[in-house]
């Protein structure tokens, strides 16, 4: 490997760590076993991948924030109007009572630790174990939202939530689970750009909004994750800049291999990405 500035490289490795950084020079290896680098492989090329990945994660987290806020509202609205404001405490609404008990305990812990003004105000006035769901869900983690939805009994209210996003409830549940996994990967600063995703979302048979037409796409690659986020943002924030910012990111780092991210050769003609 060639170094344009060995002192800078030494400084970066001292503060980033060899093992975190090694994932970014792996594509530069000609022999992954030895390892032996390709001719003209440079430390700077690996660092550019690192910077691209860092900016990509920030873009993803910003997109998922909008999605999470929307899902909070839809769950609170649909389930409160169908049942009542304290629906999440009713174990009869959930498929697995043990899972519900565990999820509820985590939610109570999140509420007890919250210093949000609206939570503090509620506690000062009422003795309920939990505030109404439209208050409680504001401090529940994305993972908690996903677990609540997944465990809900099948029915009109569950479908009403998923139909807001044009998806069947099982597909919506799997996408939520994937979003939580993706957000956790990005929040912990783990490599994402060419990652093989451990949580694999379902491929929908039908959507009410524009989705991928190529059904041979692998659902465990970065391209699929980005496509899911784009699909949701088109619904919850039609004036979003996610696609534009992603295109600018690719232009800023032209040497990034999109095929390593799972992008097909004809991805740009997909209606979702036009």
N, C-alpha and C positions, 0 to 999 in steps of 0.2 A: 504494500500500500504506500502511495506517495503522499507526502504532507507538504502543503504550501507554507504552513507555519506550525512547526513542531511545538513551539512554546504555547501557542493558543490551543493546540490539540491536547497537550498535557494538562492545561488549565481546565478545559472542558471535561476531560475524563476524570479529573479530580473532583468535580462538582456534580457531574451527571452519573458517573459510575460506569465502569467497563461493561458490566453485564447488561445494564439497561441500553447502553449504546450499541452493543454488539448486534442487537436485532436489526439495526439499520444498516450495518455493513454486510449482513448475511446475503442480500441480493448481489453484492459485489464479488462474492466468492465463486471461483471457477470450479473448485473442488470443495464441497461442503464437509468432507470427512477429514481432510488433512489439517487445517484448511489452507487453501491456496487461493490468492486473489486473482481476479481477472487482470489481464494487462491494462495498465493505465488506471487502475482503480485508485481513487483518491479519498482521503479522509473527508475532504470538503463535500464530496458527493454524498457520503453517508450523513454528514451533518445537515445537508440540505433536506434529506429525507426526514431527519429528526425534526427539523423546523416545520416542514410541510405537515407532518403528523400532529405536531403541537397545535398548529393553526386549525387543522381539520377537526381536532377534538373540541376546540373552543366553538367552532361553528356548529358542531353537532349538539353540544350542551345547550347552546342558545336556542336551537330549534326544538329540542326536547322540553325545554322549559315552557314554551308556548303550548306544546301538546299536553303536558302534565296539568297545567292550569285549566285547560279546556276540559280534560277528563274529570278533574275534581268537580267542576261545576255540573257537568252532565250527570254524574253519579248522584250528587247531592239532590239535584232537581228531580230526576226521574224517580228515585227511590223514596224521597220524602213525600212526593205527591201521590205515589202509588200506595205507600204504607203510612209512615209518619216520620217525624223528624229524628226519631231515635231508632230507626230501622236496624242500624248496625249492631244493636244490642240484642236483637231478636234472633236466637239461634235457629228457629224454625224456618228462617228465610235462607239458610245455608245448607249445602249438601253434606258437608263434613263437620260435625259438631266439634270434634277435637281440634281441627284446624281453625275453626271459628274462634274457639276459646283462646288458642294461642295467639291468633291475629289480634283479637280484642285486648289481650293483656299487653301486647306491644303498643297498641294504639293508646291505651290508658297511660302507659309509661311515657309516650311521646307528648301527650297532653300535660301530664304532671311536670315534665321538664321544660315545657314551653314558657317563654316569658313574653309572648305576644300580648299586646295590650288587651285585645278582645278576649283572650283566654283568662287573663288575670281578672278582668272585669266580671266575667261570668262566674268565676270561682268565688268572688267576693259577694255575689248576690244569691247564688243557688248552691244546693247541696247535691245535685245530680252527679252520678259517677262520671258521666260524659256530657259535654254540651250537645246541642242539636247537631246533626250531621253536617249542616251547611257551615257550622263553625268548626267542628272537629276535623273535617276533611282538609281544612286549610293548613293543618300542622301534621297531617299524616304523610309519611314518606311515599314516594312513588311506588316502592315495593309493597307498602301496605295497601295502596289503592289497587294494585295488580292482584294481590292475594284476596282482597275483599271481592273483587269482580269475579275472579276465577271460581270462587267457592259459592257464589250466589246460585240459588236454585234457578233452573231454567224457567223462563216465563216472560210475560209481556214487558216488565220493567227492564229486565236484562237485555232483551232485544231492542227496546227503545233506546238504550244507551249506545249500543253498537251500531244501530241504524243511523244515528247522527253522522257517523263516519262511513256509512255505506258498506259496512262489513257484517258478515254473520257473526254471532256472538262467540263462537269457538275461535274463529280467525282473529277477532278483536282481542280476545283474551290472550292468544299466543303472541300477538304483536305487542301488547302491553308488557308481557313477560320479557320479550326481547328488548323493548325500550329500556326497561329497568336494568337489564344486563349491559346494554350498550352504554347507558349513562354511567354505570358503575365502573366500567372499563375506562371511560374517558375521564371520570372524576378522579380516578386513582393514577392518572397520567401514564396508563399502560399503552403500549404500541397498538394502534388501531388500523392504520392505513391498509395493510395487507393481511389483516387478521382473519383466521378461520373461526367463525363465531360458534361458541359452544351451545348457545341457546338458539335453536333453529325455528323461526316462525313459519306458520302455515302459508301456503300459496293459495290465495282465495280463488274459488271457482267463479265468483261473480263479485263485482264491486259497483256501487252506484256512481262512482267518480272515476276519472281516467286513471288507469293502472297499467302495468307492464303487459305487453301483448305476447312477449316471448316466454313461454311456459317452461322452457328448458333451462332457465337461469337458476343457478345454485342459490339456495336460500341461506347459505352460511358464509357469504362473502360480504365485503364492505359495500359493494354496489347495491346489493339487496337492501341492506340497512339504510343506505342513503335514499333509496327509492321509497322505502316505507315512510321515512321522515318527510320527504318531499310530498308524498301523497297526503299525509295528514296536514301539513302546512298549507297545502292548496285549499283545504277545507276550513281550518281554524283561522288562517291569516292569509287570505288571497293576495294581499299586497306584499308578501314576504320577499326577502332578498336572498333566500337560501341558495337558489340555483345560480343566481348572478354571482354571489360571493364564492361559490364553489368553482365556477368557471374562472373567476379572477385568481383563485388559488392555484388552479392548474396552469394558468398563464404565468404566474409568478415562479412556479417550479416546473418548467417544461420537461425536465428529465424524469419526472415521476411516471412509473409504468402503470398505466390504468388497468392493464390486463391482470397485473398482480393483485388488484383490488376486486377482480371479478367483473370488470366492465367488458361487455361483449363488443365486438368490432363495430356493430351497427347500433350501439346504444343511443347515439344522437338522433336517430330517426324514430325512437320510441315516442309516442304522443305525450307520455308523462314528462319527458325530458326536453321536448321542443320548446 
